[in-house]
Amino acid sequence: MKAIAVTPGKPNSVHLAELPMPSVREIPNGRGVLVRMLRVGVDGTDKEINAAEYGAAPEGFNFLVIGHEGFGQVEAVGPNVTEVEPGDYVVATVRRPGSSIYDLIGTNDMTTDDTYFERGINLRHGFLTEYYVDDVEYIVKVPQGLKEVGVLLEPMTVVQKGIQQAYEIQRRLRVWRPKKAAVMGAGTIGLLAALVLRLRGLDVTVFGKTAKPYLNSELIEALGARYESTSELSVLTGAQKYGPFDLIFEATGFSPIVFESMQALGKNGVLVLSSVTGGERTVEVPADKINLEFVLGNKVMVGTVNANREYFESGVRDMAQAAAQYPGWLNRLLTHPVKGLENYRALFEQLTNAKGAIKVFCEVAAL
């Protein structure tokens, strides 16, 4: 069967590869699930892997099948699978267990291992292929009513984990009822963060680089949130106008904004960092002022990466609520479809150069 793969360590090596058809018998204890791929989203991670910035092939292969934002339909199940059945729509989690205590208790996303295993990213084949097989432990059912937007579940889990971790941290305060939030960045993750925060009833301000009006700002305002361009209003001025912010979710991929966000955060606030920045950018900051305000203000900054099953499940719930509360909103994020695995070059062309793209995805098969 066909698959889109890269040769790790070789820049711009994306190509069409061949894999044998998987079987549920590959998974022990009769717990296998065979999934036919329908849609797979691509993002900056896939672009960086193709640029050979990171990523390693599974043992026994000289290539890595990419794609970690999969959505498919169950084709067959092993004899001991009761959680899903053929015909169900599903998404698989990305991180697989290592050896740390966190892996052993099911929180693979919090591993302390130096070596990690992620489908489509490192040492495990991804979902840009026709079929995959996995243990039902890593398979999350998606309601039929969300099949059109199910490919957004994996990026939604990034937001779910970050926001839920913020609330979990703030249990230290006994009572924490955030009222005002800011989101840094208006890409896919920033839009989904604004959505989740609005579903929780917060007053939300999203800061982006592009001046409005454009699709992203329209989507934000459709949620009852506000959009501000940093070319017209700085983050610090925005904090004075709309803050202080109890929760800030950073999703820009531009590390200097972190230090502005630290200064925009209110007392007892939480700053969630979700951007993976692999460069060597430096910036001068008012270090004493930032440190003083964090200490005296009991502020918290936390990083979040990947997600385990609980965040996939909560993501399904929030997407279902969004579909009811903001009908059609999630569908508008799916801006750039590319049909067929064989059109991998067009897929990466859209990912790299498409203007106005929010979510680029491959239509592997018809829904």
Secondary structure, DSSP 4 states (H G I P E B T S, - for coil): -EEEEE-TTSTT--EEEE-PPP-GGGSGGG-EEEEEEEEEEE-HHHHHHHTTSS--PPTT-SSEE---EEEEEEEEE-TT--S--TT-EEEE-SEE--SSHHHHTT-GGG---SS-EEETTBEE--S-BSEEEEEGGGEEEE-GGGTTTGGGHHHHHHHHHHHHHHHHHGGGGS-----EEEEE--SHHHHHHHHHHHHTT-EEEEEESSPSSSHHHHHHHHTT-EEEETTTS-HHHHHHHH--EEEEEE-SS-THHHHHHHHHEEEEEEEEE-----S-------HHHHHHHHHHTT-EEEE--S--HHHHHHHHHHHHHHHHHSTTTGGGG--EEEE-GGGHHHHHHHHHH-TT-S-EEEE-S--
